[in-house]
């Protein structure tokens, strides 16, 4: 009986001691856990500082995954913004080059057109002057035919001179057309003078020859 009482008392003492000692043990265990957590946080911070987008471990928790995703998203945004900026600069450069090319082409075209226009004007002027010189040669020939008493040939020359005036008339300026009208009227009078007054014909043809010189440019 005494032995049973001793055993119960011992059990009670041990229980009380256990209850009284448990908080101390818990405090020690929690302190150790706090240290472990701090060490882990320091290691995680160090790894995050070394690389924001370091490969995730298979056992990575949600917080790590979120941080890694955010870091990757930031890098993607940076790359995308840089790409857009590069594309914008390239497009701007292309537009500037195109504008410069178009301007150069426009100026070159204007120069070519001007040169072509000048060349056409020069060709027309040369043709016009050549036609006028041809007319003057036929005026002299008509005069010589009358002096040689070849009146029929002289009439033919007068008709031919009139045709030459009609051919060159469209390319003449207004003031030149006015001179031609006067000369054609004078040729009609000269044609009648072949049969009536040869000296008057010769004088008139001399005047026509001098007046045609005013047509030369």
Number of C-alpha atoms within 10 A of each C-alpha: 6 7 8 9 10 11 12 12 12 12 12 12 12 12 12 11 11 12 11 11 11 11 11 10 12 11 11 12 11 11 12 12 12 12 11 12 12 12 12 12 12 12 12 13 13 11 13 15 11 10 12 16 19 13 10 11 9 6 7 10 10 9 9 16 15 11 14 19 14 14 16 15 13 12 14 12 12 12 12 12 12 12 12 12 12 12 12 12 12 12 12 12 12 12 12 12 12 12 12 12 12 12 12 12 12 12 12 12 12 12 12 12 12 12 12 12 12 12 12 12 12 12 12 14 16 14 14 20 17 13 17 22 17 13 24 21 14 19 24 16 17 26 25 16 17 19 14 10 13 13 19 12 15 23 19 13 21 23 14 16 22 18 14 16 18 13 12 17 17 10 13 16 11 11 9 17 17 12 16 22 14 13 21 18 11 16 21 13 14 23 18 13 16 19 11 11 11 18 13 14 23 20 13 19 23 15 14 22 20 12 16 18 13 11 18 15 10
